Amino acid sequence: MSEEKEDALSNRFGFRTDVKIPDFLKETKFSLSAEVIPPRNGAEQGKVLEQIDALTKSGADFLSVTKGAGGSLRGGSLPIAQTIKEGFQKPCIAHFTCRDLTPQEVENQLMDHHYFGVRNILALRGDPPADQPNWRPHEQSLQYAYQLIGQIEKLNEGEFLQRPSDKEVSEREKTDFSIGAAAYPEHPNIQKRIEFFKIKVRAGADFGITQMLFDPAVYAQFLELCDKESVDIPVLPGTLILKSQLHAQKMAKRFGVQISQDWMKALPDKSDPSQLDRQIEYFLAFVEKLKSYGAPGVHLFVLSDTISCSNALKYLSAKRQ
């Protein structure tokens, strides 16, 4: 189907076709984006909308919406992504996990996204629920993110799953997804840092977002690995604003990452709200380093820290003007 016809149909049904992130990055000097998390089921839904409103007004060019895996009780990822795209008129990346879905369920849910005009998918395996040690993925589910990426790429080529009773269909309408992949620049095995990412790119990924990182040298080294292995897609560094040395130590332990010594030394021992401007100041210096190493933008993990993230986005947005 031509883009013009697809746009006409999307407009007819009230769903705008989203801008693809690689295309957006090509046209943007240095992108500012953030990740939001759907509220727990039963929690006040208005809070995530307030968060989105604050982030977009502060200068976020686009947002991503996480997807709970396994037994996580956080629904709403697709409706929130749709709201960002339609209500806030911002591009959006919808996280999509495969570890607890069959290929048939993957295809059906992806088609839900496509009908709504959502075009950016961050394809993830998905982690098991932290509080369910005996949890097991569906026995027919995809086991790795590259398999999910491959299935999405097949849909983009017009290859859909078939039931034995289906009659042969001569032509299928291709989907038009942009596929994102997670990158792990601090994977314990240096070779696997790039090998896993390269497999995802070969399967069809056309942009990447790193796990949380807090050392610009780590990002620079990963880009060097990508260049050496001819992995040529934009990779956004993902990070968050550190509040204290205690906070930094918790993040380092939780995600298995290192903190740059300069940033660690600049942080107070414990979180101090009166030091917010200083905390953001050092974060901005970190972002400048990322930019100097060739980052196409920065992706902020917001969690519940909307105020700090909004302030940082305002500073970065003003500096970009």
C-alpha positions in Angstrom: 0.0 0.0 0.0 1.3 3.5 -0.9 2.1 5.9 1.9 -0.5 8.3 0.5 -3.2 5.6 0.6 -2.2 4.5 4.1 -2.3 8.1 5.4 -5.7 8.6 3.9 -7.0 5.4 5.6 -5.4 6.4 8.9 -7.0 9.8 8.7 -10.3 8.3 7.9 -10.3 6.2 11.0 -8.8 9.0 13.1 -5.3 7.5 13.6 -2.3 9.4 12.4 0.6 7.4 11.1 3.6 8.1 13.3 7.0 9.5 12.3 9.7 6.8 12.3 12.5 7.5 14.9 15.4 7.0 12.4 13.8 9.5 10.1 13.3 11.9 13.0 16.9 11.6 14.1 18.2 12.4 10.7 16.3 15.7 10.7 17.1 16.7 14.4 20.3 18.3 15.5 20.3 16.5 18.9 17.2 14.7 20.0 15.7 14.9 23.5 13.5 12.0 24.6 12.3 10.2 27.7 10.8 6.9 28.8 7.6 6.7 30.8 6.1 3.8 32.7 2.4 2.9 32.7 0.9 3.1 36.3 0.2 0.0 38.2 -3.2 -1.4 37.4 -5.8 0.4 39.5 -3.5 3.4 40.1 -4.6 6.9 39.1 -4.2 7.1 35.3 -4.1 10.9 35.2 -0.7 11.0 36.8 1.0 9.5 33.8 -0.8 12.0 31.5 0.4 14.8 33.8 4.0 13.4 33.5 3.7 13.2 29.7 2.4 16.8 29.6 5.3 18.1 31.7 7.9 16.3 29.7 6.6 17.4 26.3 6.2 21.0 27.4 9.8 20.9 28.7 11.2 20.0 25.4 11.0 16.2 24.9 10.9 15.5 21.1 9.5 12.0 21.5 8.7 9.5 24.3 8.8 5.8 24.8 6.4 3.7 26.8 7.5 0.6 28.7 5.8 -2.7 28.6 5.5 -5.0 31.6 6.8 -8.6 31.1 5.6 -11.8 32.6 3.3 -11.3 35.5 3.8 -7.5 35.7 0.6 -5.8 36.4 0.9 -2.7 34.3 -1.4 -2.5 31.4 -2.0 0.4 29.1 1.2 0.6 27.1 -0.5 0.8 23.7 -3.2 3.3 24.8 -0.6 5.5 26.3 1.6 5.3 23.2 -1.5 6.2 21.1 -2.3 9.1 23.4 1.2 10.5 23.1 1.0 10.3 19.3 -2.5 11.6 18.9 -3.2 13.8 21.9 0.3 15.2 22.5 1.3 15.1 18.8 4.7 13.6 19.6 6.3 10.5 18.1 6.3 7.6 20.4 8.2 4.3 20.8 6.1 1.4 22.1 8.0 -1.2 24.0 7.1 -4.7 23.0 8.1 -7.9 24.9 7.8 -11.4 23.6 8.9 -13.7 26.4 5.3 -14.5 27.5 3.6 -14.4 24.1 3.2 -17.0 21.3 4.1 -16.0 17.8 0.4 -15.8 17.0 -0.2 -13.4 20.0 2.9 -11.4 18.9 1.4 -10.9 15.4 -2.1 -10.0 16.7 -0.8 -7.5 19.1 1.6 -5.9 16.6 -1.4 -5.5 14.2 -3.2 -3.6 17.0 -0.3 -1.2 17.0 -0.2 -0.9 13.3 -3.9 -0.1 13.0 -3.5 2.7 15.5 -0.7 4.2 13.4 2.0 3.3 15.9 5.2 2.7 13.9 8.1 2.6 16.4 8.6 -0.6 18.3 11.3 -1.3 20.8 11.6 -5.1 20.5 12.6 -6.7 23.8 12.7 -10.2 25.2 11.3 -9.0 28.5 12.5 -9.9 32.0 10.8 -12.3 34.3 8.8 -10.8 37.2 11.2 -10.1 40.1 8.9 -11.4 42.7 8.0 -14.7 41.0 11.1 -17.0 41.2 9.2 -20.0 39.7 7.8 -18.0 36.8 8.4 -19.6 33.4 7.8 -18.2 29.9 5.2 -19.7 27.6 6.6 -22.8 26.1 5.9 -21.6 22.6 7.0 -18.0 23.2 10.0 -16.4 21.4 13.1 -16.8 23.6 15.2 -13.9 22.3 14.7 -10.3 21.2 16.3 -11.0 17.8 13.5 -13.5 17.1 10.9 -10.9 17.8 12.8 -8.5 15.6 12.9 -11.1 12.8 9.1 -11.6 13.1 8.4 -7.9 12.8 10.8 -7.6 9.8 8.8 -10.5 8.1 5.6 -8.5 8.7 7.3 -5.5 7.1 8.0 -7.8 4.1 4.4 -9.0 3.9 5.1 -12.4 5.5 2.4 -13.4 7.9 1.7 -16.5 9.9 -0.5 -19.1 8.3 -2.9 -21.6 9.7 -3.0 -25.1 8.0 -6.6 -24.4 7.0 -5.8 -21.0 5.4 -6.2 -20.7 1.6 -3.1 -19.3 -0.1 -3.2 -15.5 -0.2 -1.5 -14.1 -3.3 -0.6 -10.8 -1.7 -0.4 -9.4 1.8 -0.3 -5.7 2.8 3.1 -5.1 4.4 3.4 -3.5 7.8 5.7 -0.4 8.1 7.4 -0.6 11.5 10.6 0.9 12.6 12.3 -1.6 14.9 14.4 -0.6 17.9 16.8 -2.8 19.8 18.2 -2.6 23.3 22.0 -2.3 23.5 24.1 -3.4 26.5 27.5 -1.5 26.3 28.5 -2.9 29.7 27.6 -6.6 29.2 30.2 -8.6 31.3 31.4 -10.3 28.1 33.1 -7.7 25.9 32.6 -9.7 22.7 28.9 -10.3 23.4 28.3 -6.6 23.9 28.6 -6.1 20.2 27.7 -9.6 19.0 24.2 -9.6 20.6 23.5 -6.1 19.2 24.8 -7.1 15.7 22.5 -10.1 15.6 19.6 -7.8 16.3 20.6 -5.4 13.6 21.0 -8.2 11.1 17.5 -9.4 12.0 16.1 -6.0 11.1 16.6 -3.4 13.9 17.2 0.1 12.6 17.8 2.1 15.8 19.1 1.3 19.3 18.7 2.5 22.8 21.3 1.6 25.5 20.6 0.3 29.0 21.2 2.9 31.7 24.8 4.2 31.4 26.6 6.8 33.5 30.0 6.9 31.9 30.5 8.6 28.5 33.6 6.6 27.9 31.5 3.4 28.0 29.2 4.8 25.3 32.2 6.0 23.1 33.8 2.5 23.3 30.5 0.9 22.3 30.2 3.2 19.3 33.8 2.2 18.3 32.8 -1.5 18.5 29.8 -0.7 16.3 32.0 1.0 13.8 34.5 -1.8 13.8 31.8 -4.4 13.1 30.0 -2.2 10.5 26.9 -1.8 12.6 25.6 1.4 11.2 22.4 2.4 13.0 21.8 5.3 15.4 22.2 4.4 19.1 20.6 6.6 21.7 22.3 6.6 25.1 19.8 5.9 27.9 20.5 7.5 31.3 18.9 9.2 34.3 19.8 12.1 36.7 21.8 10.9 39.7 20.8 12.5 43.0 23.6 11.4 45.3 26.4 8.9 45.7 24.1 6.6 47.5 21.7 6.8 44.6 24.6 6.2 42.1 25.7 3.2 44.0 22.2 1.7 44.0 22.0 2.2 40.2 25.4 0.7 39.6 24.6 -2.4 41.6 21.1 -2.8 40.2 22.0 -2.5 36.5 25.6 -3.7 36.6 27.0 -0.5 35.3 29.8 1.9 36.2 29.6 5.6 37.2 32.2 8.0 35.9 34.5 9.1 38.7 34.1 12.8 37.9 30.3 12.5 38.3 30.5 10.4 41.4 32.8 12.9 43.1 30.5 15.7 42.3 27.5 14.1 44.0 26.5 14.7 47.6 26.6 11.7 49.9 22.8 11.6 50.3 20.0 13.2 48.3 19.5 16.9 49.0 16.6 18.7 47.3 18.4 22.0 47.7 21.2 20.6 45.4 18.8 19.9 42.5 20.3 22.6 40.2 23.8 21.3 40.9 22.7 17.8 40.2 21.3 18.9 36.8 24.4 20.9 36.1 26.6 17.8 36.3 24.0 15.8 34.3 24.2 18.4 31.5 28.0 18.2 31.5 27.6 14.4 31.1 25.2 14.9 28.1 27.7 17.3 26.5 30.3 14.5 26.7 27.9 12.0 25.0 27.2 14.6 22.3 30.9 15.1 21.7 31.3 11.3 21.1 28.6 11.4 18.4 25.4 10.6 20.3 22.3 11.5 18.1 20.5 12.5 21.3 19.8 11.5 24.8 17.1 9.3 26.2 16.0 9.9 29.8 14.7 7.2 32.1 12.2 9.2 34.1 10.8 6.7 36.6 9.1 9.0 39.1 11.5 11.9 38.8 9.5 14.1 36.6 10.7 17.4 38.1 14.4 16.8 37.6 13.9 15.4 34.1 11.6 18.3 33.1 14.2 20.8 34.3 17.0 19.1 32.5 15.0 19.0 29.3 14.3 22.7 29.6 18.0 23.5 29.9 18.9 21.2 27.0 16.1 22.5 24.8 17.1 26.1 25.4 20.7 25.4 24.6 19.8 23.7 21.4 17.9 26.7 20.1 
